[in-house]
Amino acid sequence: MRCGSKCFLVEYEVNGEIQTSPIIAKTPVEARKTIRIKYGSEPLILSVKEEKRR
């Protein structure tokens, strides 16, 4: 884990399925970029929310 990183819940649609993945990144933009690197340009990213720590 990098300094200043947070956990984001990214909700995206791939092949007609809506999926949610926790992504560790510094910003929401970096979390989106991570999903695009993993799946290419195919996924439709629906939302990126910061996961609150307890």
N, C-alpha and C positions, 0 to 999 in steps of 0.2 A: 504494500500500500504506500502510495506517495504522500508526501507532506501536503496537507490542504485538500486531500481528496474526500469525497462524500459518496454515499451510495444512492444511486438513482434507480427508480423503477421505470423501465421503458416498456410501454405497451405498443406492440406493432402487429401488423397483419402480414403473414406469409402464406401463400398458397391457399387463401381463403380461411385460414385459421388465425384467430387472435391469440397472441402469446404475450406473456409478461416475463421480463428478465431483469434481475438486479445487476446493475453495471456500476463498477467503481470508477469514478472519473472526477475531475476537478470542476467541470461545468456541464450544464445540460447539452451544450453543443458538442463537447467531447464524447458524451454518452451516445448521442445520435451517430457521431462519426464511427464509434466502435461497432454499433449495429450494422452500419453500412459496409464496414470493412469485413465483418463476419459473413453477411448475406449478400453483398453486392448492392446494386441499385434496385433490386426487386421489392424489398419490404416497404410497406406504407407505415410510417411511424405515426401513431395516433396520439400518444402523450408521453411526456417525460416529467416525472414527479420526484422530488427529493424525499428519500425515506427518512423519517424522523427517528432519532435514536431515543431509547427509553432511559 
